[in-house]
């Protein structure tokens, strides 16, 4: 036993195990969905930081490097997709993950400086900082809201709480369980162990009871939807001589499904600018109108603003569907380049197509199809809970167009689809998702995948979805109260630490 304790105190073991624990965390997400590994990863980090007062923020950085190095490994595929050489792509991915790892450096630094060295108070602080830093990732560099611990709970009993407390609430529950297990391992309080066991059983029973509960009103008028997956090669997609081929591919797929109520083309399926695609759109609109079908298609819209051309990542409604939506949340270094004037050299290396887009300012993110409001989400916007919530409030059914070809054959498409499922659970909105080369899917209002298409297959998914009205508790109350609660915990720790330090200084002076 003494030899084990000796190992636990060795810097090399602490740092190595922190790196490994961080690398294990993303394996709790899709496609492996080994959710216990996420809890184990968090518990081990908590164990190290609670047991070792000398645990360094740099050890936290190593945890973060493993965390993002595995979880965001798809960044390498994204850079390689635009033809960047392997060494350059690997170096850029490495630097990107190293930079993101500093978020965990900050998280551990804050914990070390705010902890009260009382087991329950420290455990609560750990949960608070974990969830707050997850929330901060939704804002960092305009947002990287991936790899939340709540996503690993998608197929567990805790998923029943998703329409009530959302992904941040699930993150809170998962992290709380992990850190209190770690705390009890360090301090070994038998009464607290029994209390934790009873509380865990109660929470799991509550989640099980809520699984399958419908909080919204289902409209018993099924809509037959079709999601097209054209499997267009991203490397040649934007070549000018392939514009007609791309369009005709989706046109021919559409012609085979004109008995559907709604047909969805993927993101930027039409590779002409809106101003140059009039003939295509008119033809498609006529096809939809004559067959009484709504068609939604993605393309790049262009306009003039202050005598300067601007471009939007857009979708348009045709046939029985109407309206246009311009993507509001753009991907940094993908759809626009921050500090572009200072990064001209990097831009020449990357040569990313369509990387000078402008965010849209739509008052509403819905398209209309008869009496139905179709909530419109483009690609990565699905990862922003607040944005999706605002759209879901005025929608009966949600349409997601995406292009996961950028992820290649990596973890990215699977993580992305898992996030779609969580949004469906939170808002209890059925969703139809069309992607360029997978993973397209049709999901019901409980987040269940009704049908899906694997990567690199040309196919059309067909299913009936029932529209809904109404709100889930999560839509009514949002997640601000959860973040505020954890911020209060952090502020309390700051104030209590300041108070006790001042009291100790006063006592020392009086002596």
C-alpha positions in Angstrom: 0.0 0.0 0.0 2.8 2.4 0.8 4.3 1.8 -2.6 1.0 2.8 -4.2 0.9 6.0 -2.1 4.4 6.7 -3.1 3.5 6.5 -6.8 0.5 8.7 -6.2 2.9 11.4 -4.9 5.3 11.2 -7.8 5.1 14.1 -10.3 5.7 11.9 -13.3 2.7 9.6 -12.3 0.5 12.6 -11.6 1.2 14.2 -14.9 1.0 11.0 -17.0 -2.2 9.9 -15.4 -3.7 13.4 -15.9 -2.9 13.2 -19.6 -4.3 9.7 -19.9 -7.5 10.7 -18.0 -8.0 13.7 -20.2 -7.6 11.5 -23.3 -10.2 9.0 -22.0 -12.9 11.6 -21.6 -13.9 12.0 -25.3 -14.4 8.2 -25.5 -17.5 8.7 -23.4 -19.1 10.4 -26.4 -20.2 9.1 -29.7 -19.3 6.9 -31.5 -18.0 4.7 -28.7 -20.3 6.2 -26.1 -18.4 4.5 -23.2 -20.1 6.9 -20.8 -18.4 5.5 -17.6 -15.1 6.6 -19.0 -16.2 10.2 -18.8 -17.1 9.8 -15.1 -13.8 8.0 -14.4 -11.9 10.7 -16.2 -13.5 13.5 -14.1 -13.2 11.4 -10.9 -9.5 10.8 -11.5 -8.8 14.5 -12.1 -10.8 15.3 -8.9 -8.9 12.7 -7.0 -5.6 14.1 -8.0 -6.4 17.7 -7.3 -8.1 16.9 -3.9 -5.4 14.5 -2.7 -2.4 16.5 -3.8 -2.3 20.1 -2.5 0.7 20.6 -4.8 -1.3 19.6 -7.9 -0.1 22.1 -10.5 -2.2 24.0 -13.1 0.3 22.6 -15.6 -0.9 19.1 -14.7 -4.4 20.4 -15.4 -3.0 21.6 -18.8 -1.9 18.1 -19.5 -5.4 16.8 -18.7 -6.7 19.4 -21.1 -4.2 18.5 -23.8 -5.4 14.9 -23.7 -9.0 16.0 -23.5 -8.8 18.2 -26.6 -6.1 16.2 -28.4 -8.5 13.2 -28.7 -11.8 15.0 -28.6 -10.8 17.6 -31.3 -8.6 15.3 -33.3 -11.0 15.9 -36.2 -9.5 19.3 -36.6 -6.6 17.6 -38.4 -9.0 16.0 -40.9 -10.7 19.4 -41.5 -7.4 21.1 -42.3 -6.3 18.1 -44.5 -9.6 18.3 -46.4 -8.5 21.6 -48.0 -5.3 20.0 -49.2 -2.9 21.2 -46.5 0.3 19.1 -46.3 0.3 16.5 -43.5 3.1 18.2 -41.4 1.4 21.6 -41.5 -2.0 20.1 -40.7 -0.5 18.1 -37.8 1.4 21.2 -36.4 -1.7 23.4 -36.6 -3.9 20.8 -34.9 -1.2 20.4 -32.2 -1.0 24.1 -31.5 -4.8 24.4 -31.5 -5.2 21.7 -28.9 -2.3 23.1 -26.8 -3.9 26.5 -26.8 -7.3 25.1 -25.8 -5.7 23.1 -22.9 -5.0 26.4 -21.2 -8.7 26.5 -20.3 -8.1 23.6 -17.9 -4.9 25.3 -16.7 -7.2 28.2 -15.7 -9.8 25.9 -14.2 -7.3 24.1 -11.9 -5.6 27.4 -11.0 -9.0 28.8 -9.9 -9.7 25.7 -7.9 -6.4 25.7 -6.1 -6.8 29.4 -5.2 -10.4 29.1 -4.1 -10.6 25.8 -2.4 -11.6 25.8 1.3 -9.9 22.4 2.2 -13.3 21.1 3.3 -14.4 18.1 1.4 -18.0 19.0 0.6 -17.2 22.6 -0.1 -14.3 21.7 -2.4 -16.4 19.1 -4.3 -19.1 21.7 -4.9 -16.5 24.2 -6.1 -15.1 21.5 -8.5 -18.5 21.0 -10.1 -19.1 24.8 -10.3 -15.9 25.4 -12.1 -16.3 22.5 -14.5 -19.8 23.6 -15.6 -18.8 27.3 -15.7 -15.8 26.5 -17.9 -18.0 24.4 -20.2 -20.3 27.4 -20.5 -17.3 29.7 -21.2 -16.3 27.4 -24.1 -19.5 28.5 -25.8 -18.0 32.0 -26.0 -14.3 31.4 -26.4 -13.2 32.3 -30.0 -16.9 32.8 -30.7 -17.7 29.4 -29.3 -16.5 25.8 -29.1 -19.5 24.2 -27.4 -18.4 20.6 -27.8 -17.4 17.8 -25.5 -19.8 18.8 -22.7 -20.0 16.0 -20.1 -23.8 16.1 -20.4 -23.6 14.8 -23.9 -22.2 11.5 -22.7 -25.5 11.0 -20.8 -27.5 10.8 -24.1 -28.3 7.1 -23.8 -28.4 6.8 -20.0 -31.2 7.1 -17.5 -30.1 10.7 -16.8 -31.3 11.6 -20.3 -34.8 11.8 -18.9 -33.8 15.1 -17.3 -32.7 16.7 -20.6 -36.1 18.4 -21.3 -36.0 19.8 -17.7 -32.4 20.9 -17.1 -30.7 20.6 -20.5 -27.1 19.7 -21.2 -25.6 21.9 -18.5 -27.9 20.3 -15.9 -26.8 16.9 -17.0 -23.1 18.0 -16.9 -23.8 19.2 -13.3 -25.2 15.8 -12.3 -22.5 13.8 -14.0 -19.7 15.9 -12.6 -21.2 16.0 -9.1 -21.3 12.2 -9.0 -17.7 11.9 -10.3 -16.2 14.4 -7.9 -18.0 13.1 -4.8 -16.8 9.6 -5.6 -13.3 11.0 -5.8 -13.8 12.9 -2.5 -15.0 9.9 -0.7 -12.0 7.9 -2.0 -9.7 10.5 -0.5 -11.5 11.1 2.8 -13.3 7.8 3.2 -16.4 8.9 5.2 -18.7 5.9 5.5 -21.8 8.0 6.3 -21.3 10.2 3.3 -20.7 7.2 1.1 -24.1 5.8 2.1 -25.7 9.2 1.5 -24.1 9.4 -1.9 -25.4 5.9 -2.8 -28.9 6.8 -1.7 -28.8 10.1 -3.6 -27.5 8.4 -6.8 -30.3 5.9 -6.7 -32.9 8.6 -6.2 -31.5 10.7 -9.1 -31.3 7.7 -11.4 -34.8 6.6 -10.5 -36.1 10.1 -11.3 -34.4 10.1 -14.7 -35.8 6.7 -15.5 -39.3 7.9 -14.6 -38.9 10.9 -16.9 -37.6 9.0 -19.9 -40.2 9.0 -22.6 -42.3 11.7 -21.0 -43.8 14.1 -23.5 -43.8 17.7 -22.3 -45.1 19.2 -25.5 -48.3 18.8 -27.6 -47.9 16.4 -30.5 -49.9 17.4 -33.7 -51.4 14.2 -35.0 -50.8 15.1 -38.7 -47.6 13.3 -39.8 -45.3 15.1 -42.2 -43.4 12.8 -44.7 -39.8 14.1 -44.8 -36.8 13.2 -46.9 -33.2 14.0 -46.2 -30.9 13.8 -49.2 -27.2 12.8 -48.8 -25.5 13.2 -52.2 -22.0 12.1 -51.1 -20.3 14.9 -53.1 -16.5 14.9 -52.9 -15.5 18.0 -50.8 -12.2 18.3 -52.7 -13.9 19.0 -56.0 -17.3 20.3 -54.9 -16.5 23.9 -55.5 -14.9 23.4 -58.9 -16.7 25.5 -61.5 -17.1 22.6 -63.9 -18.9 20.6 -61.2 -21.7 23.0 -60.5 -24.2 21.4 -62.8 -23.2 17.9 -61.7 -23.8 18.8 -58.0 -27.2 20.3 -58.8 -28.3 17.4 -61.1 -27.3 14.9 -58.5 -29.8 16.3 -56.0 -32.4 17.1 -58.6 -32.5 13.4 -59.7 -32.7 12.3 -56.1 -35.6 14.8 -55.5 -37.5 13.5 -58.5 -37.7 10.1 -56.9 -39.4 11.4 -53.7 -42.0 13.9 -54.9 -44.6 12.1 -52.8 -43.0 13.6 -49.7 -44.2 16.7 -47.9 -40.7 18.1 -47.4 -37.4 17.3 -49.1 -34.2 18.7 -47.5 -30.9 19.3 -49.4 -27.7 19.6 -47.5 -25.7 22.7 -46.6 -24.4 24.5 -49.7 -25.7 21.7 -52.0 -26.1 24.3 -54.8 -22.6 25.5 -55.5 -23.6 28.7 -57.3 -24.1 32.1 -55.6 -27.7 33.0 -55.1 -27.5 35.8 -57.7 -26.2 33.3 -60.3 -28.6 30.4 -59.4 -31.9 31.9 -60.6 -32.5 29.3 -63.3 -31.8 26.4 -60.9 -34.0 27.9 -58.1 -36.9 28.7 -60.5 -36.8 25.1 -61.9 -36.7 23.6 -58.4 -39.5 25.9 -57.2 -41.7 24.9 -60.1 -41.0 21.2 -59.4 -41.9 21.6 -55.7 -45.1 23.6 -56.5 -46.4 21.2 -59.1 -45.9 18.2 -56.8 -47.1 20.0 -53.7 -43.8 19.5 -52.0 -41.7 21.8 -49.9 -38.0 21.9 -50.8 -35.2 23.4 -48.6 -31.8 23.8 -50.2 -28.5 25.2 -49.0 -26.3 27.7 -51.0 -24.2 30.8 -50.6 -26.2 34.0 -50.8 -24.6 37.2 -52.0 -25.5 40.8 -51.5 -24.0 44.3 -51.5 -23.5 46.2 -48.2 -22.0 49.7 -48.2 -20.8 49.1 -51.7 -19.0 45.9 -50.6 -20.0 42.4 -51.6 -21.0 40.2 -48.7 -21.7 36.5 -48.6 -23.9 34.4 -46.3 -24.2 30.7 -45.6 -27.9 30.3 -46.4 -30.9 28.1 -47.0 -33.9 28.9 -49.1 -37.4 27.5 -49.2 -38.9 26.5 -52.5 -42.1 24.9 -53.7 -44.5 24.8 -50.8 -41.7 26.0 -48.5 -40.8 29.7 -48.4 -38.3 32.0 -46.8 -34.5 32.5 -46.5 -32.3 32.1 -43.5 -28.7 33.2 -43.2 -26.4 31.5 -40.7 -25.8 33.7 -37.7 -23.1 31.7 -35.9 -20.1 31.2 -38.1 -17.2 28.9 -37.6 -13.9 30.7 -36.9 -11.1 29.7 -39.3 -13.7 27.9 -41.4 -16.4 30.4 -42.5 -14.5 33.5 -41.5 -11.0 34.3 -40.4 -10.5 36.3 -37.2 -7.6 38.8 -37.5 -7.5 38.1 -41.2 -5.1 41.0 -41.9 -2.5 39.6 -39.5 -2.9 36.0 -40.7 -2.5 36.4 -44.5 0.4 34.0 -44.6 -1.6 31.3 -42.8 -4.5 31.9 -45.1 -2.4 31.3 -48.2 -1.3 28.0 -46.7 -4.9 26.9 -45.8 -6.7 28.3 -48.9 -10.1 27.6 -47.3 -13.0 28.0 -49.7 -15.9 30.2 -48.6 -13.9 31.5 -45.6 -15.1 35.2 -45.9 -18.7 34.8 -44.9 -20.8 37.3 -43.0 -23.1 36.4 -40.1 -26.8 36.8 -40.8 -29.2 38.9 -38.8 -32.5 37.2 -39.2 -35.3 38.2 -36.9 -36.5 34.6 -37.0 -34.7 31.4 -38.0 -37.8 29.8 -39.4 -39.1 28.9 -42.9 -42.8 28.4 -43.6 -44.5 25.4 -45.2 -48.3 26.0 -45.1 -49.3 26.3 -41.4 -46.0 24.8 -40.2 -43.0 26.7 -38.9 -39.8 25.0 -39.8 -37.0 25.9 -37.5 -33.8 26.3 -39.5 -30.3 25.4 -38.2 -27.2 25.4 -40.3 -24.4 23.0 -39.3 -22.5 24.0 -36.2 -25.4 26.2 -34.9 -26.9 23.1 -33.4 -24.1 23.1 -30.8 -25.4 26.4 -29.3 -28.2 25.6 -26.8 -29.5 29.1 -26.5 -29.7 29.7 -30.3 -31.5 26.4 -30.9 -33.9 27.2 -28.0 -34.9 30.6 -29.5 -35.6 28.8 -32.8 -37.5 25.9 -31.3 -39.8 28.3 -29.4 -41.4 29.3 -32.8 -41.0 26.0 -34.6 -43.1 22.9 -35.0 -40.3 20.9 -36.6 -36.6 21.6 -37.1 -34.5 21.3 -40.2 -30.7 21.0 -40.0 -28.6 21.2 -43.1 -24.9 20.4 -42.6 -21.7 19.5 -44.3 -19.7 17.1 -42.2 -17.4 16.3 -45.1 -14.9 18.6 -43.3 -14.6 16.1 -40.5 -13.5 13.3 -42.8 -13.5 9.8 -41.3 -13.1 11.0 -37.7 -15.0 11.4 -34.5 -16.5 14.7 -35.6 -19.6 13.5 -37.5 -20.6 11.2 -34.6 -20.1 13.8 -32.0 -22.1 16.2 -34.1 -25.1 13.8 -34.5 -25.0 13.2 -30.7 -25.4 16.9 -30.1 -28.4 17.0 -32.5 -30.0 14.3 -30.4 -29.4 16.2 -27.2 -31.1 19.3 -28.7 -34.0 17.2 -29.8 -34.4 15.9 -26.2 -34.1 19.3 -24.7 -36.6 21.0 -26.9 -38.7 17.9 -27.8 -38.7 18.9 -31.4 -38.5 16.3 -34.2 -35.5 17.0 -36.4 -34.6 16.2 -40.0 -30.8 16.4 -40.7 -29.4 16.4 -44.3 -25.6 16.3 -44.7 -23.3 16.2 -47.7 -21.7 12.8 -47.0 -23.0 11.7 -43.7 -24.2 11.2 -41.0 -27.7 12.3 -42.1 -30.6 11.3 -39.8 -34.2 11.8 -38.9 -34.8 12.1 -35.2 -38.0 12.1 -33.2 -38.9 14.5 -30.4 -37.3 12.3 -27.8 -34.0 12.2 -29.5 -34.4 8.7 -30.9 -32.8 8.1 -34.3 -35.6 6.9 -36.6 -33.3 6.4 -39.5 -29.8 7.4 -40.5 -27.2 7.1 -43.3 -23.6 6.1 -42.8 -20.7 8.1 -44.1 -19.8 8.1 -47.8 -23.1 6.7 -49.1 -25.4 8.4 -51.6 -29.0 7.9 -50.3 -32.3 9.5 -49.4 -33.7 9.0 -45.9 -37.5 8.9 -45.6 -39.7 8.9 -42.5 -42.8 10.5 -41.1 -42.5 13.0 -38.3 -45.3 14.5 -36.2 -44.9 18.3 -35.6 -45.3 19.6 -32.1 -46.3 22.8 -30.2 -45.6 24.0 -26.7 -42.5 24.2 -24.5 -40.4 21.9 -22.4 -39.5 23.1 -18.8 -36.0 23.7 -20.2 -37.4 26.0 -22.9 -39.4 27.9 -20.3 -36.6 28.4 -17.7 -33.5 28.1 -19.9 -30.1 27.4 -18.5 -29.2 30.8 -17.1 -30.3 29.8 -13.6 -28.0 26.8 -13.7 -24.9 28.8 -14.7 -25.9 31.6 -12.2 -26.1 29.0 -9.4 -22.6 27.8 -10.1 -21.3 31.3 -10.4 -22.8 32.1 -7.0 -20.8 29.1 -5.6 -17.6 30.5 -7.1 -18.3 34.0 -5.8 -19.1 32.6 -2.4 -15.7 30.8 -2.4 -14.0 34.0 -3.4 -15.7 36.0 -0.6 -15.3 33.4 2.1 -11.6 33.0 1.2 -11.1 36.7 1.4 -13.0 36.9 4.8 -11.1 34.0 6.4 -7.8 35.4 5.2 -8.6 38.8 6.5 -9.7 37.3 9.9 -6.5 35.3 10.1 -4.4 38.3 9.4 -6.3 40.3 12.0 -5.8 37.5 14.6 -2.1 37.4 13.8 -1.7 41.1 14.2 -3.5 41.1 17.6 -1.0 38.5 18.9 
